[in-house]
Amino acid sequence: MKIQRLPVLTALLLLAAAAAWFFRVDVGLFGENYLRFVSLLLAALGLASILVQFILVSRIKSLESGFGLDRMLRWHRVFGRAGLILVTLHAVLIIAFQLLQFGEVFLNLFILIGILGLLGFMVTAGVASTYKKIGLAYETWRNIHLVNYVLFPLVMIHALYHAAPGSLLYYYLLLLAFLFLAVAFYRVARIAAVRRNPFEVVEVRQEAEDIWSLFFKGPRPEYKPGQFMFIQLLRNGELSSPHPFTISSSPTAEYISITPKELGDFTSTIKNTKPGDRAFIDAPYGIFSFLNYAGGEPVFFAGGIGITPFMSMLRYMFDRKQDQKVTLFWANRSEKNLCFREELELMKKEMPGLRVIPVMSNQPDWQGEKGHIKGPMIMNYIETIDNKDFYVCGPPGMSRAVINELKQLNVSPVAIHSELFEL
């Protein structure tokens, strides 16, 4: 079994924090200053957790491979919240220690720097948790997130000033500072590399009522069907923020493409893109591809525009003339949301093993399957769960519901593959 680098790195960082605290050489561990010593452990673990969240969003390919960027983003939120809680508890215990020991709370420049950093983390965490509820634009949310790259050095200055030089904890904090600088440098270098290789929009195609495909020519990255990219569009002199989109084209196609649905501020402008506009593409990412899993007959579950990774995979099979048995369940509200209909019909003629089952949840006059994808519906088409791999991509609620149905059918978790993005 391949060892995943990311969990190993994370575990080592946290264990090293505990070890550096335990083997402090400047003072004993227990005694009348126990509150201060416990607070130092919380600080070390908190700073390590916050550093991990930076690593998780840095798109480091050697770490993302085998783990999946969607999972990394979910763990980013977990470590961000854990880090904030730990450093907040550190501050509370330090205040309690000073009040109990000295009857007052001491302040100096470096303590104020630490307080400023902690308050800043609280604000960015609050925005991250509530930006959808308060109607904050994605671009604004992202820019507020970037403030953390200023806040973390402030907190590290505070921590290093108060650490005992020569102790293991001091050198551990220096290691965290070095790793943070390395991650920040990697992100800047990656952006520069992407900017040096621009793409050009060659076609803008309407696929359905509010669904559009953009086709790009440029220095094509090597990718597997089902992977995704980050893209920035340069239109009328304005550069967009980077947004993730599944690559809807096959690696066998001449041009690389995406197929967004109008769901937000940025995607609602996709139709305004024109041939000749430039794009900066950072790809590929993700592990959601049937090529990454051996053997089992593919069963696809798409929700709405979640069809795009499966179109990439089906196009790859079609171009490679792989007439294998494939079943695609495709959930939509109504048939007006269907795209690629003619192409799928052509594929079915050339690929007898391909079955496409559209399922409409809000169209009473639909002649096919209606409602939601449930266990009995699944078994009606696949007959057995043996020797199959199940792939799920769609809105988070739909994806979780389908995965739950598969588990109730006793499908092994190792046979269920999903890609779930929630910003």
Secondary structure, DSSP 8 states (H G I E B T S, - for coil): ----HHHHHHHHHHHHHHHHHHT-SSS-SSSTTHHHHHHHHHHHHHHHHHHHHHHHTS--HHHHTTT-HHHHHHHHHHHHHHHHHHHHHHHHHHHHHHHHHHSS----HHHHHHHHHHHHHHHHHHHHHHTTTTT--HHHHHHHHHTHHHHHHHHHHHHHHHS-TTSHHHHHHHHHHHHHHHHHHHHHHHHHHHHTS-EEEEEEEEEETTEEEEEEESS-----TT-EEEEEEEETTEE---EEEEB-S-TTSSSEEE--BS-STTGGGGGG--TT-EEEEEEEE----GGGS-SSEEEEEEEGGGGHHHHHHHHHHHHTT----EEEEEEESSGGG--SHHHHHHHHHH-TTEEEEEEESS-TT-SSEES---HHHHHHHH---TTEEEEEES-HHHHHHHHHHHHHTT--GGGEEEE----
